[in-house]
């Protein structure tokens, strides 16, 4: 096992890694920007190194500064968390070149699965179902239109790089296709420096269901069941749960087997996520692989009893998986809500500022992963997520009641938050019935008075 690692991230995921390391007797070194000097991850790590000014592109995204910090601190490994450089193949390669273990997959695997067109080709060859679409990148608009017409409208145009809904456009017919094709390519070029796109059939009434996988460096691969991530706003997840209320035992078996095949197809190791779209007839299609730990990993931990960060550390240090597929048991139901410093009444505009009062929920079956505290200043430079509320219960009904109770207890003053918005979702009859698709929030906001979820600044 490692003796000392550097955490190339911030916020709640940095704290999550620090706590896992402390339980394993591993020293930690935090990196931080000038905006994060008072952050909890800086205070709780065994050491901390400033890597630059507040903006991410001058600090957390500067690979050379993180490598330099790792060499100064003489660490054995770097944990990238999620976001920032976690899916940057060049950064992983720099770690490899400097003989610093990257806690994640190999650099070539990150590149292979980070390119959505290449990932699609890889898993197709392994027999994993994929959404009907183009054979890789399509650059010529006229040829792209021919592909779209062959697939059948509606189609979705996707950037091969990046994520978060950028470089993604829906075309309902041939009349609008080339306009949307150009828009997707231009947006991708601006956001990721790569304007390449590919085309897929648009799956109507889809659910977004992902499978957590663990794989060691000795070829052993298992899955830990699914997470339903269909509750999204602008392709950003808002509520996640495990297991999915849509799942059946046969579907879980088939999707789990496909997830393991996808991981094996690229020689994957460490923690990762295989993401699928599932239509109303329970046909499923691979859409992408996330080659890192996910924001929503706690719901899997709560229903399996497996600490995913510790597993990442054990795998990266050369260990074998300590369990087989038949050893994985899903018990109970877990739900996670992402709490963000944003104003739902102003189109979810970010709300940085000073936290004047902070009181997190607690009690049986409630977990809060957060880096904020009373007196903390939420910086304007980073993602607006400030906490995750995770609950677990014997079944989904108990978990929903527990989440409602927890969100009602959560007090954050000084910034706007989406807590009221999350409460409205949890109490929505359609959500409670498990009757939702990836269009849920769009439909929910059309039928729900804003007064139910607008935040007040206290």
ROFIMAR-107057 format. One record per residue (C-alpha): residue in three letters; x, y, z. Coordinates in steps of 0.1 Angstrom, whole numbers, padded with zeros to 4 digits, always signed. Example, Ala and Ser with C-alpha at 12.3 -4.5 7.8 and 13.67 -1.06 7.14 Angstrom:
ALA+0123-0045+0078;SER+0137-0011+0071;
# end
This chain:
UNK+0000+0000+0000;UNK+0011+0036-0007;UNK+0027+0056+0021;UNK+0018+0091+0008;UNK-0004+0104-0019;UNK-0012+0138-0034;UNK-0048+0147-0041;UNK-0051+0166-0074;UNK-0086+0180-0066;UNK-0106+0201-0042;UNK-0139+0202-0023;UNK-0158+0173-0010;UNK-0141+0147-0032;UNK-0107+0157-0018;UNK-0121+0153+0017;UNK-0136+0119+0008;UNK-0101+0107-0003;UNK-0084+0121+0027;UNK-0107+0102+0050;UNK-0103+0069+0032;UNK-0065+0074+0033;UNK-0065+0082+0070;UNK-0084+0049+0077;UNK-0057+0031+0057;UNK-0028+0049+0074;UNK-0018+0068+0042;UNK-0004+0103+0045;UNK-0021+0129+0022;UNK-0009+0161+0005;UNK-0035+0186-0007;UNK-0030+0211-0035;UNK-0050+0243-0035;UNK-0055+0275-0053;UNK-0053+0309-0037;UNK-0092+0309-0034;UNK-0091+0276-0014;UNK-0066+0286+0013;UNK-0093+0282+0040;UNK-0109+0250+0024;UNK-0114+0220+0047;UNK-0093+0197+0024;UNK-0063+0220+0030;UNK-0069+0220+0067;UNK-0074+0182+0071;UNK-0046+0169+0048;UNK-0012+0161+0064;UNK+0004+0187+0041;UNK-0007+0212+0015;UNK+0009+0231-0014;UNK-0004+0261-0032;UNK-0004+0256-0070;UNK-0016+0290-0083;UNK-0042+0317-0086;UNK-0080+0310-0082;UNK-0091+0302-0118;UNK-0089+0265-0125;UNK-0069+0270-0157;UNK-0042+0287-0136;UNK-0041+0261-0108;UNK-0061+0228-0107;UNK-0058+0223-0145;UNK-0020+0230-0146;UNK-0006+0195-0148;UNK+0030+0207-0145;UNK+0023+0224-0112;UNK+0006+0193-0098;UNK+0035+0171-0109;UNK+0060+0196-0094;UNK+0040+0195-0061;UNK+0040+0157-0061;UNK+0078+0156-0066;UNK+0084+0182-0039;UNK+0062+0163-0015;UNK+0078+0130-0025;UNK+0045+0111-0029;UNK+0040+0076-0042;UNK+0008+0083-0061;UNK-0017+0110-0073;UNK-0054+0106-0069;UNK-0072+0129-0095;UNK-0107+0127-0080;UNK-0132+0137-0107;UNK-0133+0167-0130;UNK-0102+0187-0136;UNK-0075+0164-0149;UNK-0091+0131-0139;UNK-0098+0120-0175;UNK-0068+0137-0191;UNK-0046+0111-0208;UNK-0017+0135-0211;UNK-0017+0141-0173;UNK-0018+0103-0166;UNK+0011+0098-0190;UNK+0031+0125-0172;UNK+0025+0107-0140;UNK+0037+0075-0155;UNK+0068+0092-0170;UNK+0077+0106-0136;UNK+0073+0072-0119;UNK+0043+0085-0099;UNK+0014+0061-0098;UNK-0018+0076-0113;UNK-0047+0062-0093;UNK-0068+0054-0123;UNK-0064+0035-0156;UNK-0035+0037-0180;UNK-0031+0068-0201;UNK-0039+0050-0233;UNK-0071+0036-0218;UNK-0082+0071-0208;UNK-0076+0083-0244;UNK-0093+0053-0260;UNK-0125+0055-0239;UNK-0125+0093-0237;UNK-0129+0095-0274;UNK-0166+0086-0277;UNK-0163+0074-0313;UNK-0133+0052-0305;UNK-0150+0039-0273;UNK-0181+0029-0293;UNK-0160+0010-0318;UNK-0141-0008-0290;UNK-0172-0020-0271;UNK-0190-0029-0303;UNK-0162-0053-0312;UNK-0167-0069-0277;UNK-0204-0074-0285;UNK-0218-0046-0263;UNK-0250-0031-0277;UNK-0246+0005-0290;UNK-0270+0031-0302;UNK-0274+0029-0340;UNK-0252+0056-0355;UNK-0223+0067-0377;UNK-0191+0046-0379;UNK-0169+0071-0361;UNK-0164+0108-0368;UNK-0183+0125-0396;UNK-0169+0158-0408;UNK-0187+0165-0441;UNK-0222+0179-0435;UNK-0236+0163-0467;UNK-0223+0129-0457;UNK-0235+0135-0422;UNK-0270+0141-0435;UNK-0269+0109-0455;UNK-0260+0090-0423;UNK-0288+0107-0404;UNK-0314+0098-0430;UNK-0302+0062-0430;UNK-0304+0059-0392;UNK-0338+0077-0392;UNK-0348+0109-0374;UNK-0347+0121-0347;UNK-0309+0119-0343;UNK-0285+0134-0319;UNK-0252+0150-0329;UNK-0224+0146-0303;UNK-0189+0159-0298;UNK-0163+0131-0295;UNK-0146+0150-0267;UNK-0158+0165-0235;UNK-0192+0161-0219;UNK-0217+0180-0198;UNK-0240+0184-0228;UNK-0217+0207-0247;UNK-0213+0199-0283;UNK-0245+0181-0284;UNK-0275+0189-0306;UNK-0308+0172-0314;UNK-0321+0172-0350;UNK-0357+0162-0356;UNK-0356+0163-0394;UNK-0335+0169-0425;UNK-0345+0206-0426;UNK-0328+0214-0393;UNK-0300+0188-0394;UNK-0272+0208-0410;UNK-0278+0239-0388;UNK-0276+0217-0357;UNK-0246+0198-0371;UNK-0227+0231-0375;UNK-0237+0243-0341;UNK-0226+0211-0323;UNK-0192+0212-0341;UNK-0186+0249-0334;UNK-0195+0245-0297;UNK-0172+0214-0294;UNK-0143+0233-0310;UNK-0147+0262-0286;UNK-0152+0241-0255;UNK-0127+0212-0261;UNK-0105+0224-0290;UNK-0119+0195-0311;UNK-0148+0200-0334;UNK-0152+0164-0344;UNK-0187+0149-0340;UNK-0205+0117-0346;UNK-0242+0109-0350;UNK-0265+0086-0331;UNK-0302+0076-0332;UNK-0321+0096-0306;UNK-0336+0072-0281;UNK-0371+0084-0271;UNK-0383+0081-0235;UNK-0348+0070-0223;UNK-0335+0063-0188;UNK-0299+0070-0181;UNK-0286+0039-0161;UNK-0249+0034-0153;UNK-0230+0004-0139;UNK-0201+0008-0115;UNK-0172-0015-0123;UNK-0140-0024-0104;UNK-0111-0040-0122;UNK-0076-0048-0110;UNK-0043-0050-0129;UNK-0045-0088-0130;UNK-0075-0090-0154;UNK-0103-0094-0128;UNK-0134-0073-0134;UNK-0167-0071-0115;UNK-0197-0048-0115;UNK-0214-0034-0084;UNK-0249-0030-0098;UNK-0265+0001-0113;UNK-0273+0037-0106;UNK-0303+0054-0121;UNK-0292+0089-0132;UNK-0322+0099-0153;UNK-0330+0130-0132;UNK-0309+0156-0151;UNK-0310+0193-0159;UNK-0292+0202-0191;UNK-0275+0168-0191;UNK-0262+0174-0156;UNK-0273+0149-0130;UNK-0294+0162-0101;UNK-0307+0131-0083;UNK-0292+0096-0084;UNK-0303+0063-0069;UNK-0294+0027-0065;UNK-0309+0003-0074;UNK-0330+0017-0103;UNK-0368+0014-0098;UNK-0369+0004-0135;UNK-0346-0025-0131;UNK-0355-0062-0133;UNK-0332-0091-0123;UNK-0328-0103-0159;UNK-0320-0067-0171;UNK-0294-0062-0143;UNK-0278-0095-0153;UNK-0276-0085-0190;UNK-0265-0050-0184;UNK-0239-0060-0158;UNK-0225-0086-0181;UNK-0222-0060-0209;UNK-0205-0035-0185;UNK-0179-0061-0176;UNK-0174-0069-0213;UNK-0169-0032-0220;UNK-0143-0028-0193;UNK-0124-0059-0205;UNK-0125-0047-0241;UNK-0101-0019-0233;UNK-0080-0036-0207;UNK-0094-0014-0180;UNK-0083-0012-0144;UNK-0094+0007-0113;UNK-0129+0021-0107;UNK-0150+0032-0137;UNK-0185+0036-0149;UNK-0202+0022-0180;UNK-0231+0044-0190;UNK-0262+0032-0209;UNK-0294+0045-0223;UNK-0324+0022-0217;UNK-0356+0026-0237;UNK-0391+0020-0225;UNK-0390-0016-0238;UNK-0358-0022-0217;UNK-0335-0023-0246;UNK-0301-0009-0235;UNK-0273+0008-0254;UNK-0238+0018-0244;UNK-0232+0055-0246;UNK-0199+0062-0229;UNK-0174+0052-0202;UNK-0162+0074-0174;UNK-0127+0065-0165;UNK-0127+0078-0130;UNK-0147+0078-0097;UNK-0182+0094-0101;UNK-0199+0121-0081;UNK-0227+0097-0074;UNK-0204+0068-0061;UNK-0218+0070-0025;UNK-0252+0055-0034;UNK-0233+0024-0046;UNK-0213+0023-0014;UNK-0244+0025+0007;UNK-0262-0005-0009;UNK-0231-0027-0014;UNK-0211-0018+0018;UNK-0180-0014-0004;UNK-0157+0017+0000;UNK-0149+0026-0036;UNK-0120+0050-0027;UNK-0103+0023-0007;UNK-0108-0001-0035;UNK-0092+0024-0059;UNK-0062+0027-0036;UNK-0058-0011-0032;UNK-0060-0017-0070;UNK-0036+0011-0078;UNK-0010-0003-0054;UNK-0011-0036-0073;UNK-0036-0055-0052;UNK-0062-0080-0065;UNK-0099-0076-0062;UNK-0109-0090-0028;UNK-0143-0104-0041;UNK-0159-0121-0070;UNK-0191-0112-0088;UNK-0212-0136-0067;UNK-0200-0119-0035;UNK-0216-0085-0045;UNK-0250-0081-0028;UNK-0273-0051-0031;UNK-0291-0044+0001;UNK-0317-0016+0006;UNK-0321+0016-0015;UNK-0299+0047-0016;UNK-0306+0081-0030;UNK-0283+0111-0036;UNK-0292+0147-0041;UNK-0265+0172-0053;UNK-0268+0205-0033;UNK-0255+0235-0053;UNK-0250+0271-0046;UNK-0273+0283-0073;UNK-0306+0302-0076;UNK-0334+0282-0092;UNK-0355+0314-0094;UNK-0329+0330-0117;UNK-0324+0301-0141;UNK-0301+0283-0117;UNK-0274+0311-0118;UNK-0244+0303-0096;UNK-0246+0319-0061;UNK-0211+0324-0047;UNK-0207+0341-0013;UNK-0202+0338+0024;UNK-0220+0310+0044;UNK-0234+0327+0074;UNK-0251+0297+0089;UNK-0245+0260+0082;UNK-0264+0231+0098;UNK-0263+0197+0079;UNK-0289+0170+0085;UNK-0280+0138+0104;UNK-0296+0108+0120;UNK-0300+0072+0110;UNK-0293+0065+0073;UNK-0282+0100+0064;UNK-0248+0109+0050;UNK-0236+0143+0040;UNK-0204+0147+0019;UNK-0195+0184+0019;UNK-0166+0207+0023;UNK-0185+0238+0035;UNK-0189+0252+0070;UNK-0202+0283+0087;UNK-0180+0312+0077;UNK-0168+0295+0045;UNK-0168+0315+0013;UNK-0181+0297-0018;UNK-0157+0308-0046;UNK-0170+0319-0079;UNK-0144+0300-0099;UNK-0155+0264-0097;UNK-0185+0241-0101;UNK-0215+0252-0079;UNK-0219+0219-0061;UNK-0212+0224-0024;UNK-0226+0191-0009;UNK-0242+0158-0015;UNK-0270+0144+0007;UNK-0271+0106+0006;UNK-0297+0085+0024;UNK-0302+0048+0026;UNK-0333+0028+0037;UNK-0346-0007+0036;UNK-0366+0002+0005;UNK-0372+0031-0018;UNK-0403+0044+0001;UNK-0383+0046+0033;UNK-0353+0062+0014;UNK-0376+0089-0001;UNK-0391+0097+0033;UNK-0357+0100+0048;UNK-0344+0122+0020;UNK-0374+0145+0024;UNK-0367+0147+0062;UNK-0330+0154+0056;UNK-0336+0181+0031;UNK-0361+0198+0054;UNK-0334+0198+0082;UNK-0306+0212+0059;UNK-0299+0249+0068;UNK-0276+0269+0046;UNK-0277+0307+0049;UNK-0258+0334+0030;UNK-0261+0319-0005;UNK-0290+0307-0027;UNK-0293+0269-0030;UNK-0313+0243-0049;UNK-0325+0225-0017;UNK-0361+0236-0023;UNK-0359+0224-0059;UNK-0346+0190-0047;UNK-0374+0188-0021;UNK-0400+0194-0048;UNK-0386+0166-0070;UNK-0385+0141-0041;UNK-0421+0149-0032;UNK-0433+0148-0069;UNK-0459+0120-0073;UNK-0444+0108-0107;UNK-0409+0107-0092;UNK-0422+0088-0061;UNK-0438+0062-0084;UNK-0405+0058-0103;UNK-0422+0070-0134;UNK-0395+0092-0151;UNK-0371+0095-0180;UNK-0343+0119-0188;UNK-0369+0145-0197;UNK-0383+0144-0162;UNK-0370+0178-0150;UNK-0382+0196-0182;UNK-0417+0182-0177;UNK-0416+0187-0139;UNK-0407+0224-0143;UNK-0436+0230-0167;UNK-0462+0216-0142;UNK-0446+0229-0109;UNK-0451+0264-0096;UNK-0417+0281-0091;UNK-0428+0292-0056;UNK-0424+0256-0045;UNK-0387+0256-0051;UNK-0374+0292-0053;UNK-0346+0299-0028;UNK-0345+0328-0004;UNK-0313+0346+0006;UNK-0311+0349+0044;
# end
